[in-house]
């Protein structure tokens, strides 16, 4: 494989998805940097936002492969189990 080979990947965050072509050997962090996501999403902090490939948690240093869908997960605002308990008790709408 030539070092100039490009991989087709997707980057998903929030309700957005973007197709990118990145060089072979690019990491999840590299995909995010190439998309210039920090310019559009100033609150992006990879120490606070988990990342994954097809819903499988990975580290930002994980290498991407052809066709991967890199996903950035926002922190939960509330614990889903606790919210269900509150709704069942009638504490919250």
Backbone torsions as a table, in degrees:
resi	resn	phi	psi	omega
1	UNK	NA	136.2	178.8
2	UNK	-78.7	147.1	-178.6
3	UNK	-68.2	-17.1	-180.0
4	UNK	-87.2	2.8	-179.1
5	UNK	-62.9	137.6	179.8
6	UNK	-106.2	143.0	176.8
7	UNK	-107.4	138.3	174.7
8	UNK	-90.3	121.9	178.6
9	UNK	-134.4	166.6	173.9
10	UNK	-118.9	149.7	174.9
11	UNK	-122.4	122.2	-178.4
12	UNK	-120.0	132.6	175.2
13	UNK	-152.0	141.4	-177.4
14	UNK	55.3	-127.2	178.4
15	UNK	-105.7	18.7	-176.4
16	UNK	-111.8	152.1	176.5
17	UNK	-143.4	136.4	-176.3
18	UNK	-135.2	133.7	176.5
19	UNK	-88.2	137.2	-179.7
20	UNK	-137.1	157.0	169.5
21	UNK	-117.9	123.6	-176.8
22	UNK	-127.2	153.5	179.0
23	UNK	-66.6	150.9	173.2
24	UNK	-54.2	136.1	-179.4
25	UNK	94.2	5.3	178.9
26	UNK	-77.7	141.5	177.4
27	UNK	-94.2	171.6	175.1
28	UNK	-56.6	-44.7	177.9
29	UNK	-59.4	-40.9	179.2
30	UNK	-63.8	-38.0	176.5
31	UNK	-61.5	-46.6	-179.0
32	UNK	-63.1	-41.8	179.4
33	UNK	-66.1	-41.9	-179.8
34	UNK	-64.0	-30.6	178.9
35	UNK	-78.9	-5.3	-178.1
36	UNK	52.6	40.1	-176.6
37	UNK	-66.3	-33.4	-179.6
38	UNK	-62.0	-29.0	177.9
39	UNK	-70.3	-34.7	-178.4
40	UNK	-91.1	-24.1	-178.2
41	UNK	-129.1	80.2	-173.4
42	UNK	-60.3	-23.5	-179.9
43	UNK	-80.0	-1.2	-178.1
44	UNK	-65.5	121.3	178.4
45	UNK	-140.8	108.8	-175.1
46	UNK	-65.7	-11.7	173.7
47	UNK	-81.2	-16.5	179.3
48	UNK	-107.9	-24.7	-179.2
49	UNK	-106.6	124.5	176.3
50	UNK	-76.0	156.5	178.4
51	UNK	-128.3	155.0	179.3
52	UNK	-152.5	171.1	172.6
53	UNK	-124.9	117.0	-176.6
54	UNK	49.5	52.7	174.5
55	UNK	67.0	13.3	174.9
56	UNK	-108.2	119.6	-178.5
57	UNK	-61.3	136.4	177.2
58	UNK	-138.0	170.8	174.6
59	UNK	-89.9	159.5	177.7
60	UNK	-61.5	-17.3	-178.8
61	UNK	-92.0	5.7	178.2
62	UNK	-70.9	134.6	177.2
63	UNK	-73.8	142.0	177.5
64	UNK	-94.2	156.7	178.7
65	UNK	-122.4	166.9	178.4
66	UNK	-52.2	129.7	176.0
67	UNK	82.2	0.1	179.9
68	UNK	-64.4	148.4	173.5
69	UNK	-112.5	104.7	179.0
70	UNK	-82.0	128.5	-176.4
71	UNK	-122.4	138.9	175.3
72	UNK	-111.6	125.3	-176.3
73	UNK	-104.0	128.5	176.1
74	UNK	-78.3	149.6	177.1
75	UNK	-64.1	146.5	177.0
76	UNK	-69.4	140.4	177.1
77	UNK	-83.1	-25.7	179.6
78	UNK	-149.2	150.0	177.6
79	UNK	-70.9	120.4	-176.6
80	UNK	-58.2	-37.1	179.6
81	UNK	-65.4	-42.1	179.5
82	UNK	-66.8	-38.7	178.1
83	UNK	-62.5	-40.1	177.7
84	UNK	-64.3	-41.0	177.4
85	UNK	-60.4	-44.4	-180.0
86	UNK	-62.3	-43.7	-179.9
87	UNK	-65.1	-39.3	-179.2
88	UNK	-68.4	-28.5	175.9
89	UNK	-83.4	-11.9	-177.7
90	UNK	83.1	15.9	-179.2
91	UNK	-75.5	-28.4	-175.9
92	UNK	-138.2	152.4	179.2
93	UNK	-81.6	NA	NA
